[in-house]
Amino acid sequence: MYYLYFLKQNLRFIGFGYLAALLSTFGQTFYIAMYSGELRATFNLSHGDFGNIYAFATLSSGFILIWLGKIIDRVDLRLYAVCLCLGLAGSCLLISVAQGVITLVLSIFFLRLIGQGLLSQAATVTMARYFDDVSRGKAVSLAALGFPSGQAIFPFASVLVLTLVTWREVWVTSAVFLLVTAPFSLLWLLKGHKQRHLKFLSRDVSDNKSSDKHVKKQWTRSEVLRDIRFFLSMTALMSSAFILTGLNFHQVHLTDVKGWDLGFYASCFSIYAVCQVAMSIVVGVLVDRFGAVSLTPFYLLPMVCSTLVIAFCDASWTIALFMALAGTTGGATATILSTMWAELYGVLHLGSIKAMVAGIQVISSALGPAVFGLLIDVGIRIEDISLICGTYAFLGCILLAVLFRPNILVFRKSS
């Protein structure tokens, strides 16, 4: 009931975060991959060729995101949101008129940078920044529901539309949809944001200038880069994007080796989405109660178990178990990785800090398919690859527990 009351009190602003997350679908891997067959046929590309193009565009967007993502800290959110919508619409138009590989690479680069990168960042950073410690988790988790909503809505709609029009016309339609509806919707949802931002500045900027040692420090990005905890924790936190993207990118090989039906595997993504939504809501409450930093060492454990399912199980029903466990970690990821940085480093420079994190996550998601592909090519079994990945993630949990042990002790004393 409290969740519903909180949503009612903040419906418009949380709606902005939800819509930004939903619109990021146009740059997400699962959506672009819907048209991979048409793109390969149009540009005469093999599976490997398209994979390399996609990896190059994604890696490039990840590096640029680290620099470009800090702009959200410096410009009016309303202007920023409208510019992202216009840029995403332009990216959709660019891919719809692409006649050569260079244009294709550029269009995928912009779709990944603006869609998966900047819009996803805007959806979570704004929630973490403008809500306080007792409501930040709920706000981020509610806004993050836009991600699974996109997975549920857009692929199904695209399949229907592709039966009526060409893939180029689908992307033109997407661009028109973004131009006509998104900017006005986002501006309406951000009504009153000027007062919200002034209140934020009066609270956090004044706190940052205060000499009171009990006031939370607002770290700059250069200060974060000198904190060894950031680099050590990122070695563990990047495992989720690396492992799950790698496994799902090579789902055809995985199902062939296991003797699983590819259609059944794809249908089980609905289980992933359901678990993702449920866990996102649960973790939002837990974060507000116990703190994201205290929960961080544990959120990767379901994914560790999911890699063991791939490593040791061959029955087709275990696909559902794999998806459920992976979705559990997926649901916790957006909430925890957005709120823990606010707890550790403050919210004044959260955009630039989160941009570094998002950039590293994008880069790791691009490396996953490439590394998995190389290992498969040299003859390493997918089961062994999955076991190695599970070991890596489990060691990451131990590392996070060591890094944030003081926070866990604080939680235990206060409970």
Protein Blocks (a to p, Z undefined) as FASTA:
>chain_A
ZZmmmmmmmmmmmmmmmmmmmmmmmmgmklmmmmmmmmmmmnopafklmmmmmmmmmmmm
mmmmmmmmmmmmmmcfklmmmmmmmmmmmmmmmmmmocbfklmmmmmmmmmmmmmmmmmm
mmmmmmmmmpcfklmmmmmmmmmmmmmmmmmmmmmmmmmmmmmmcfklmmmmmmmmmmmm
mmmmmmmmmgoklmmmmmmmmmmmmmmmpmbfkbccdddfklmmmpmklmmmmmmmmmmm
mmmmmmmmmmmmmmmmnopafklmmmmmmmmmmmmmmmmmmmmmmmmmnopklmmmmmmm
mmmmmmmmmmmpcbfklmmmmmmmmmmmmmmmmmmmmmmmmmmnojmlmmmmmmmmmmmm
mmmmmmmmmmmmmmmmnopafklmmmmmmmmmmmmmmmmmmmmmmmmmmmmmmZZ
